[in-house]
Amino acid sequence: MTASWAWMTLLVAGICEVMYASALPRTQGFTRLWPSLYCLFFIVLSLYLLTLSARYLPIGTAYAVWVGIGAVGTAIYGIAYLNEPAGVARLVCLALIIGGVAGLKVLSPSG
C-alpha cells in the first residue's frame, strides 16, 4: 500500500464512522437487531480500515483525521437530516476541524 492508498483508506474509514454514528439513534441502545447489526458492521469496518492506514501513516495523524472526518460528517448529517441547529458558531467550529484535518494531511511526513 502506498501513502496515497493509505490516505484513501483513511477517508473510507472516516466515512464508515459517519455511517455507524448516524445510525446509532435507530438502534435504541442496541435493542433493535437490524440497525444494531448495521452499526456493528460499520464500526468493525471503520476500525479495520483505520488500522490498515495506520501501518503507513503516523498513528496520531491517522487517528485525528479519522475522528475529524467522523465528527464533521456526523454533524453535517445531523444538520441535513435530523434538523439539528446550523448556527454560525457551529459552522465555524466545523470549519476549524476541517482546517485542522487538512493541516494534518499537508504536514504529514507521508504527505
SESE-413957 format. One record per atom (N, C-alpha, C): residue number from 1; y, x, z; residue in one letter; atom name. Coordinates in steps of 0.001 Angstrom, whole numbers, plus 524288, in hexadecimal, padded with zeros to 5 digits. Atoms other than C-alpha are relative to their C-alpha. Example, Ala and Ser with C-alpha at 12.3 -4.5 7.8 and 13.67 -1.06 7.14 Angstrom:
# residues 2
[1; [7FB5A; 8037A; 80000]; "A"; "N"]
[1; [7EE6C; 8300C; 81E78]; "A"; "CA"]
[1; [804B0; 80384; 80000]; "A"; "C"]
[2; [7FB5A; 7FCCC; 7FFC4]; "S"; "N"]
[2; [7FBDC; 83566; 81BE4]; "S"; "CA"]
[2; [80442; 7FCFE; 802DA]; "S"; "C"]
***
This chain:
# residues 111
[1; [7FB63; 80352; 80000]; "M"; "N"]
[1; [80000; 80000; 80000]; "M"; "CA"]
[1; [804D7; 8037C; 80000]; "M"; "C"]
[2; [7FB1D; 7FD12; 8002B]; "T"; "N"]
[2; [80D62; 80531; 7FC86]; "T"; "CA"]
[2; [803ED; 7FD80; 803BD]; "T"; "C"]
[3; [7FBFD; 80214; 7FC86]; "A"; "N"]
[3; [819A6; 80359; 80491]; "A"; "CA"]
[3; [8021A; 7FACF; 7FDF1]; "A"; "C"]
[4; [7FE00; 804F2; 8021B]; "S"; "N"]
[4; [81E5B; 7F8B3; 7FB49]; "S"; "CA"]
[4; [7FC22; 7FB8E; 800ED]; "S"; "C"]
[5; [803F0; 803F9; 7FEC9]; "W"; "N"]
[5; [81183; 7F166; 7FD11]; "W"; "CA"]
[5; [80008; 7FEAC; 805C9]; "W"; "C"]
[6; [7FFB8; 800FC; 7FA60]; "A"; "N"]
[6; [812CA; 7F307; 80BB8]; "A"; "CA"]
[6; [8048C; 7FC54; 80137]; "A"; "C"]
[7; [7FB89; 80379; 7FF3A]; "W"; "N"]
[7; [8204A; 7ECA5; 80B1E]; "W"; "CA"]
[7; [7FECA; 7FA89; 7FE03]; "W"; "C"]
[8; [80170; 8052A; 80217]; "M"; "N"]
[8; [81B05; 7E199; 802A2]; "M"; "CA"]
[8; [7FC27; 7FD4F; 803B5]; "M"; "C"]
[9; [803BF; 80226; 7FC45]; "T"; "N"]
[9; [80FB8; 7DFAC; 80C1A]; "T"; "CA"]
[9; [802D1; 7FE17; 804E2]; "T"; "C"]
[10; [7FCF8; 80180; 7FB6B]; "L"; "N"]
[10; [81965; 7DF44; 81746]; "L"; "CA"]
[10; [80323; 7FB02; 7FEF6]; "L"; "C"]
[11; [7FD31; 804C4; 8016B]; "L"; "N"]
[11; [8217F; 7D4FC; 81032]; "L"; "CA"]
[11; [7FC58; 7FB46; 80032]; "L"; "C"]
[12; [803C9; 8044D; 7FFE8]; "V"; "N"]
[12; [81565; 7CC81; 80E52]; "V"; "CA"]
[12; [7FE5B; 7FECD; 8059F]; "V"; "C"]
[13; [8014D; 800CA; 7FA78]; "A"; "N"]
[13; [811DC; 7CE93; 81CAC]; "A"; "CA"]
[13; [80446; 7FCD3; 802AF]; "A"; "C"]
[14; [7FBA9; 802F1; 7FDC2]; "G"; "N"]
[14; [81F64; 7C9A8; 8206D]; "G"; "CA"]
[14; [80009; 7FA5C; 7FE30]; "G"; "C"]
[15; [8004B; 80557; 8020C]; "I"; "N"]
[15; [81DE9; 7BDD1; 817A3]; "I"; "CA"]
[15; [7FB99; 7FD03; 802B4]; "I"; "C"]
[16; [80453; 80280; 7FD2D]; "C"; "N"]
[16; [810D9; 7BAF5; 81E1F]; "C"; "CA"]
[16; [801AD; 7FE88; 80586]; "C"; "C"]
[17; [7FE06; 80144; 7FACA]; "E"; "N"]
[17; [817D0; 7BB71; 82B3B]; "E"; "CA"]
[17; [80349; 7FB06; 7FFD0]; "E"; "C"]
[18; [7FCE1; 804C1; 8009E]; "V"; "N"]
[18; [82164; 7B12C; 82668]; "V"; "CA"]
[18; [7FC68; 7FB4D; 7FF4A]; "V"; "C"]
[19; [803AF; 80445; 800FF]; "M"; "N"]
[19; [815E8; 7A8E7; 821BA]; "M"; "CA"]
[19; [7FDA8; 7FDF7; 80519]; "M"; "C"]
[20; [80267; 801F7; 7FB2F]; "Y"; "N"]
[20; [80F81; 7A87D; 82F0A]; "Y"; "CA"]
[20; [80412; 7FE0F; 803D9]; "Y"; "C"]
[21; [7FC09; 801A5; 7FC3A]; "A"; "N"]
[21; [81BF6; 7A784; 83703]; "A"; "CA"]
[21; [8022D; 7FA9B; 7FEA5]; "A"; "C"]
[22; [7FDE8; 80515; 80195]; "S"; "N"]
[22; [820DC; 79C03; 82F10]; "S"; "CA"]
[22; [7FC1D; 7FB98; 800FB]; "S"; "C"]
[23; [803FD; 80402; 7FF11]; "A"; "N"]
[23; [8140F; 794DA; 8314A]; "A"; "CA"]
[23; [7FEB8; 7FF4A; 805C9]; "A"; "C"]
[24; [8014B; 8005E; 7FA73]; "L"; "N"]
[24; [8136A; 79730; 83FF7]; "L"; "CA"]
[24; [80118; 7FAAB; 80271]; "L"; "C"]
[25; [7FF20; 80526; 7FD90]; "P"; "N"]
[25; [819D7; 78A42; 843C5]; "P"; "CA"]
[25; [7FBDB; 7FBF1; 7FE8E]; "P"; "C"]
[26; [803F1; 803D0; 801AD]; "R"; "N"]
[26; [80F95; 782CF; 83BFB]; "R"; "CA"]
[26; [7FABF; 800BD; 802BE]; "R"; "C"]
[27; [804EE; 7FF36; 7FD35]; "T"; "N"]
[27; [804A1; 788C7; 84407]; "T"; "CA"]
[27; [7FFD3; 7FCFB; 80524]; "T"; "C"]
[28; [7FF85; 802A8; 7FAF0]; "Q"; "N"]
[28; [80985; 78191; 8501F]; "Q"; "CA"]
[28; [7FD0F; 80309; 8043D]; "Q"; "C"]
[29; [80274; 7FCB0; 7FC07]; "G"; "N"]
[29; [8059E; 78CE3; 858D4]; "G"; "CA"]
[29; [7FA69; 80183; 7FEA9]; "G"; "C"]
[30; [80536; 7FEBF; 80203]; "F"; "N"]
[30; [7F9B9; 79032; 8507D]; "F"; "CA"]
[30; [7FBF3; 7FBEB; 80193]; "F"; "C"]
[31; [803A8; 80446; 7FEE3]; "T"; "N"]
[31; [7F3BF; 782F1; 85359]; "T"; "CA"]
[31; [7FE69; 7FD13; 7FB12]; "T"; "C"]
[32; [80158; 8026F; 80502]; "R"; "N"]
[32; [7F365; 77EA6; 84506]; "R"; "CA"]
[32; [7FD38; 80409; 7FCA8]; "R"; "C"]
[33; [8037E; 7FC42; 80287]; "L"; "N"]
[33; [7E872; 78519; 83D58]; "L"; "CA"]
[33; [80256; 80282; 7FB20]; "L"; "C"]
[34; [7FE7C; 7FDB9; 80501]; "W"; "N"]
[34; [7EDAB; 786D2; 82F7D]; "W"; "CA"]
[34; [8051A; 80315; 80043]; "W"; "C"]
[35; [7FB4D; 7FCBA; 7FF7A]; "P"; "N"]
[35; [7FB7B; 78B38; 832C3]; "P"; "CA"]
[35; [7FEEF; 804F9; 80326]; "P"; "C"]
[36; [80159; 7FB67; 7FCD9]; "S"; "N"]
[36; [7F5A3; 7946D; 83CE8]; "S"; "CA"]
[36; [7FD11; 8040D; 7FCCB]; "S"; "C"]
[37; [802DB; 7FC5D; 80367]; "L"; "N"]
[37; [7EC30; 79A52; 8330F]; "L"; "CA"]
[37; [803A6; 80282; 7FC05]; "L"; "C"]
[38; [7FC13; 7FDF4; 8039B]; "Y"; "N"]
[38; [7F767; 79BDB; 82967]; "Y"; "CA"]
[38; [80314; 80461; 802B2]; "Y"; "C"]
[39; [7FD0F; 7FC0C; 7FD10]; "C"; "N"]
[39; [7FF43; 7A31B; 833C2]; "C"; "CA"]
[39; [7FCB9; 804DB; 800FC]; "C"; "C"]
[40; [8035F; 7FB8D; 7FEC9]; "L"; "N"]
[40; [7F3F0; 7ABB1; 837CF]; "L"; "CA"]
[40; [7FEE6; 80350; 7FB2A]; "L"; "C"]
[41; [800EC; 7FD20; 804DB]; "F"; "N"]
[41; [7F115; 7AF5B; 829B7]; "F"; "CA"]
[41; [804A8; 8037E; 7FEB9]; "F"; "C"]
[42; [7FB6A; 7FCEB; 80161]; "F"; "N"]
[42; [7FF0D; 7B3AE; 82743]; "F"; "CA"]
[42; [80174; 80400; 8042C]; "F"; "C"]
[43; [7FF28; 7FC14; 7FBE4]; "I"; "N"]
[43; [8000E; 7BA90; 83476]; "I"; "CA"]
[43; [7FCA2; 804C7; 7FEE8]; "I"; "C"]
[44; [803A3; 7FBAE; 800FE]; "V"; "N"]
[44; [7F416; 7C2BE; 83163]; "V"; "CA"]
[44; [8018D; 802E9; 7FB05]; "V"; "C"]
[45; [7FE7E; 7FD80; 804E7]; "L"; "N"]
[45; [7F859; 7C54F; 82358]; "L"; "CA"]
[45; [80503; 80331; 800B4]; "L"; "C"]
[46; [7FB11; 7FD4B; 7FF22]; "S"; "N"]
[46; [80610; 7C912; 827A3]; "S"; "CA"]
[46; [7FF26; 8051C; 80301]; "S"; "C"]
[47; [8010A; 7FB42; 7FCF1]; "L"; "N"]
[47; [80133; 7D2AD; 831E1]; "L"; "CA"]
[47; [7FCD8; 803FB; 7FCE7]; "L"; "C"]
[48; [8031E; 7FC76; 80332]; "Y"; "N"]
[48; [7F734; 7D862; 82883]; "Y"; "CA"]
[48; [80373; 802DC; 7FC10]; "Y"; "C"]
[49; [7FC8F; 7FD96; 803DC]; "L"; "N"]
[49; [80179; 7DAC1; 81E10]; "L"; "CA"]
[49; [803E5; 803B2; 802A2]; "L"; "C"]
[50; [7FC96; 7FC7C; 7FD10]; "L"; "N"]
[50; [80A97; 7E093; 82846]; "L"; "CA"]
[50; [7FD32; 8051E; 8012A]; "L"; "C"]
[51; [802DC; 7FB30; 7FECA]; "T"; "N"]
[51; [8000D; 7EA41; 82C42]; "T"; "CA"]
[51; [7FF21; 80349; 7FB1A]; "T"; "C"]
[52; [8008D; 7FD05; 804DE]; "L"; "N"]
[52; [7FDC1; 7EDF7; 81E10]; "L"; "CA"]
[52; [8050B; 802E1; 7FEAA]; "L"; "C"]
[53; [7FB09; 7FD7D; 80151]; "S"; "N"]
[53; [80C22; 7F0AA; 81BC5]; "S"; "CA"]
[53; [80163; 8043C; 803EC]; "S"; "C"]
[54; [7FEC4; 7FC1E; 7FBF3]; "A"; "N"]
[54; [80D2C; 7F821; 828A0]; "A"; "CA"]
[54; [7FCFD; 80519; 7FF3D]; "A"; "C"]
[55; [802A5; 7FB16; 80146]; "R"; "N"]
[55; [803B6; 8022A; 8232E]; "R"; "CA"]
[55; [8039E; 803AA; 7FD01]; "R"; "C"]
[56; [7FCA6; 7FCEB; 8037A]; "Y"; "N"]
[56; [80E76; 806AD; 819F8]; "Y"; "CA"]
[56; [805C0; 7FFE7; 80187]; "Y"; "C"]
[57; [7FA9C; 8006F; 7FE3C]; "L"; "N"]
[57; [81B09; 8029F; 820C3]; "L"; "CA"]
[57; [8003B; 80120; 805D6]; "L"; "C"]
[58; [7FF85; 7FF3E; 7FA5A]; "P"; "N"]
[58; [82022; 80682; 82E29]; "P"; "CA"]
[58; [7FF4F; 7FAC2; 802D9]; "P"; "C"]
[59; [8014E; 804E6; 7FD5E]; "I"; "N"]
[59; [81B1F; 7FC53; 837CE]; "I"; "CA"]
[59; [804D9; 7FD3C; 80213]; "I"; "C"]
[60; [7FB3C; 80277; 7FE10]; "G"; "N"]
[60; [82882; 7F9F4; 83DCA]; "G"; "CA"]
[60; [802E4; 7FD2E; 7FBB3]; "G"; "C"]
[61; [7FD6F; 8026B; 80481]; "T"; "N"]
[61; [82E55; 7F729; 83088]; "T"; "CA"]
[61; [7FCD9; 7FB5B; 7FE0B]; "T"; "C"]
[62; [8034F; 80436; 80206]; "A"; "N"]
[62; [822C8; 7EF02; 82BE9]; "A"; "CA"]
[62; [80037; 7FB3F; 80394]; "A"; "C"]
[63; [7FFFC; 80461; 7FC50]; "Y"; "N"]
[63; [8229D; 7E6C6; 83835]; "Y"; "CA"]
[63; [80546; 7FD3A; 80003]; "Y"; "C"]
[64; [7FACB; 80259; 7FFF1]; "A"; "N"]
[64; [83153; 7E49D; 83856]; "A"; "CA"]
[64; [80100; 7FCD8; 7FB0D]; "A"; "C"]
[65; [7FF4A; 802D5; 804EC]; "V"; "N"]
[65; [8316F; 7E0A6; 82A01]; "V"; "CA"]
[65; [7FCAA; 7FB10; 7FFFC]; "V"; "C"]
[66; [8039B; 80476; 7FFBD]; "W"; "N"]
[66; [825B9; 7D7A4; 82C13]; "W"; "CA"]
[66; [80246; 7FBAD; 8036A]; "W"; "C"]
[67; [7FDAE; 803D1; 7FC6E]; "V"; "N"]
[67; [82C28; 7D0FD; 837A0]; "V"; "CA"]
[67; [804FB; 7FDAF; 7FDA0]; "V"; "C"]
[68; [7FB31; 801E0; 80267]; "G"; "N"]
[68; [8391B; 7D015; 83059]; "G"; "CA"]
[68; [7FF00; 7FC07; 7FBBA]; "G"; "C"]
[69; [80160; 803B2; 80428]; "I"; "N"]
[69; [832F3; 7C992; 8248A]; "I"; "CA"]
[69; [7FE27; 7FADF; 80267]; "I"; "C"]
[70; [801FD; 804B4; 7FD6B]; "G"; "N"]
[70; [82BCE; 7C027; 82D82]; "G"; "CA"]
[70; [8044D; 7FCE3; 802A1]; "G"; "C"]
[71; [7FBD0; 802B0; 7FD32]; "A"; "N"]
[71; [837CB; 7BCF9; 835A2]; "A"; "CA"]
[71; [803CB; 7FD5C; 7FC41]; "A"; "C"]
[72; [7FC43; 80235; 803B4]; "V"; "N"]
[72; [8411C; 7BAF4; 82A46]; "V"; "CA"]
[72; [7FD69; 7FBB1; 7FCC6]; "V"; "C"]
[73; [802B7; 803EF; 80324]; "G"; "N"]
[73; [83722; 7B3B5; 82205]; "G"; "CA"]
[73; [7FEFA; 7FB03; 802FF]; "G"; "C"]
[74; [80113; 8049C; 7FCCE]; "T"; "N"]
[74; [8336F; 7AA9E; 82D1D]; "T"; "CA"]
[74; [8050C; 7FD14; 80144]; "T"; "C"]
[75; [7FAF5; 80286; 7FEF8]; "A"; "N"]
[75; [841B5; 7A809; 83073]; "A"; "CA"]
[75; [801EA; 7FD12; 7FB2E]; "A"; "C"]
[76; [7FE68; 802A0; 804DE]; "I"; "N"]
[76; [844A2; 7A4D8; 82239]; "I"; "CA"]
[76; [7FCAF; 7FB20; 7FF1F]; "I"; "C"]
[77; [8036C; 80490; 80069]; "Y"; "N"]
[77; [838D1; 79BC8; 821F5]; "Y"; "CA"]
[77; [801E4; 7FBAF; 803A3]; "Y"; "C"]
[78; [7FE22; 803E2; 7FC37]; "G"; "N"]
[78; [83DDF; 79503; 82E2A]; "G"; "CA"]
[78; [80502; 7FD5A; 7FE33]; "G"; "C"]
[79; [7FB1A; 80237; 801F5]; "I"; "N"]
[79; [84B50; 7933B; 82837]; "I"; "CA"]
[79; [7FEF6; 7FC70; 7FB59]; "I"; "C"]
[80; [800E4; 802E5; 804DC]; "A"; "N"]
[80; [84626; 78E88; 81B19]; "A"; "CA"]
[80; [7FC9F; 7FB27; 800B0]; "A"; "C"]
[81; [803D3; 8043F; 7FFBF]; "Y"; "N"]
[81; [83B07; 785AB; 81F73]; "Y"; "CA"]
[81; [7FFC1; 7FD1E; 80532]; "Y"; "C"]
[82; [80062; 8027E; 7FAE2]; "L"; "N"]
[82; [83C74; 782A7; 82DE4]; "L"; "CA"]
[82; [8054A; 7FE5B; 80223]; "L"; "C"]
[83; [7FAB7; 80191; 7FE83]; "N"; "N"]
[83; [84B01; 77FAB; 82E36]; "N"; "CA"]
[83; [80221; 802F0; 804BB]; "N"; "C"]
[84; [7FDD2; 7FCCB; 7FBD6]; "E"; "N"]
[84; [84DCD; 78AB6; 837A0]; "E"; "CA"]
[84; [80591; 80186; 7FE79]; "E"; "C"]
[85; [7FA82; 7FED6; 80140]; "P"; "N"]
[85; [85C36; 78E71; 838B3]; "P"; "CA"]
[85; [8009D; 804FE; 7FCD0]; "P"; "C"]
[86; [7FEDA; 7FB75; 80349]; "A"; "N"]
[86; [861D0; 797EC; 82EBB]; "A"; "CA"]
[86; [805B2; 80186; 800B6]; "A"; "C"]
[87; [7FA97; 7FE98; 7FEE4]; "G"; "N"]
[87; [86E7D; 79B68; 8355E]; "G"; "CA"]
[87; [8014C; 8056D; 7FDFD]; "G"; "C"]
[88; [7FE28; 7FAFF; 8020E]; "V"; "N"]
[88; [876AA; 7A6D7; 830E2]; "V"; "CA"]
[88; [7FDF5; 80485; 80354]; "V"; "C"]
[89; [801C8; 7FBC3; 7FC8D]; "A"; "N"]
[89; [8732C; 7AF19; 83CBD]; "A"; "CA"]
[89; [7FA28; 80114; 7FF34]; "A"; "C"]
[90; [805AA; 7FF51; 800DA]; "R"; "N"]
[90; [864A2; 7ACD1; 83A8F]; "R"; "CA"]
[90; [7FEF1; 802B6; 7FAD1]; "R"; "C"]
[91; [800BC; 7FD8E; 8051F]; "L"; "N"]
[91; [86598; 7B063; 82C34]; "L"; "CA"]
[91; [801CD; 805AF; 8000D]; "L"; "C"]
[92; [7FE43; 7FA8C; 7FF7B]; "V"; "N"]
[92; [86D40; 7BCB5; 82F9D]; "V"; "CA"]
[92; [7FBCC; 80336; 802B6]; "V"; "C"]
[93; [8042C; 7FD31; 7FD3E]; "C"; "N"]
[93; [86296; 7C097; 83928]; "C"; "CA"]
[93; [7FB4F; 800F5; 7FC6F]; "C"; "C"]
[94; [8044C; 7FF49; 803B9]; "L"; "N"]
[94; [85830; 7BE70; 82EBF]; "L"; "CA"]
[94; [80168; 80434; 7FBFF]; "L"; "C"]
[95; [7FE40; 7FBF6; 803B3]; "A"; "N"]
[95; [86038; 7C6BB; 82559]; "A"; "CA"]
[95; [7FFB0; 80565; 80283]; "A"; "C"]
[96; [80070; 7FAF8; 7FD46]; "L"; "N"]
[96; [8609B; 7D184; 82F9B]; "L"; "CA"]
[96; [7FA53; 801DA; 8002C]; "L"; "C"]
[97; [8058A; 7FE91; 8000C]; "I"; "N"]
[97; [851C6; 7D12D; 83095]; "I"; "CA"]
[97; [7FE74; 801F4; 7FA98]; "I"; "C"]
[98; [80138; 7FE63; 80560]; "I"; "N"]
[98; [850AC; 7D1F2; 821CB]; "I"; "CA"]
[98; [80243; 8056A; 7FEF4]; "I"; "C"]
[99; [7FD98; 7FADD; 800AB]; "G"; "N"]
[99; [85A1A; 7DD69; 821C5]; "G"; "CA"]
[99; [7FCF9; 8043F; 802CC]; "G"; "C"]
[100; [8031C; 7FC2E; 7FD1B]; "G"; "N"]
[100; [8521A; 7E451; 82C1C]; "G"; "CA"]
[100; [7FAD6; 8012E; 7FD56]; "G"; "C"]
[101; [804F2; 7FF3B; 802C7]; "V"; "N"]
[101; [8456A; 7E23F; 824B0]; "V"; "CA"]
[101; [800ED; 80332; 7FB10]; "V"; "C"]
[102; [7FEC7; 7FD09; 804C4]; "A"; "N"]
[102; [84BAB; 7E714; 81817]; "A"; "CA"]
[102; [80142; 805A9; 8015D]; "A"; "C"]
[103; [7FEC9; 7FAAF; 7FE52]; "G"; "N"]
[103; [85107; 7F2DE; 81F55]; "G"; "CA"]
[103; [7FB28; 80316; 80161]; "G"; "C"]
[104; [804E2; 7FD47; 7FEB7]; "L"; "N"]
[104; [843A7; 7F63C; 824AC]; "L"; "CA"]
[104; [7FCFF; 80177; 7FB19]; "L"; "C"]
[105; [802AD; 7FECB; 804F5]; "K"; "N"]
[105; [83E0A; 7F573; 816F4]; "K"; "CA"]
[105; [80290; 804A3; 7FD4E]; "K"; "C"]
[106; [7FD1C; 7FBE2; 802B5]; "V"; "N"]
[106; [848A5; 7FE10; 8112A]; "V"; "CA"]
[106; [7FF78; 80545; 802C9]; "V"; "C"]
[107; [80016; 7FB2C; 7FCF4]; "L"; "N"]
[107; [84828; 807FE; 81C28]; "L"; "CA"]
[107; [7FA8A; 801F2; 80166]; "L"; "C"]
[108; [80561; 7FE78; 7FEC4]; "S"; "N"]
[108; [83952; 80881; 81D2C]; "S"; "CA"]
[108; [7FE87; 804FB; 7FD19]; "S"; "C"]
[109; [8019C; 7FB31; 8029D]; "P"; "N"]
[109; [83384; 815E6; 81A4F]; "P"; "CA"]
[109; [7FC8B; 7FF12; 7FB42]; "P"; "C"]
[110; [8035F; 80122; 80477]; "S"; "N"]
[110; [829F4; 80F6B; 810F9]; "S"; "CA"]
[110; [802D1; 7FCBE; 7FBEA]; "S"; "C"]
[111; [7FC7E; 80295; 803AB]; "G"; "N"]
[111; [83558; 80881; 80A2F]; "G"; "CA"]
[111; [7FE02; 7FB56; 7FD80]; "G"; "C"]
***
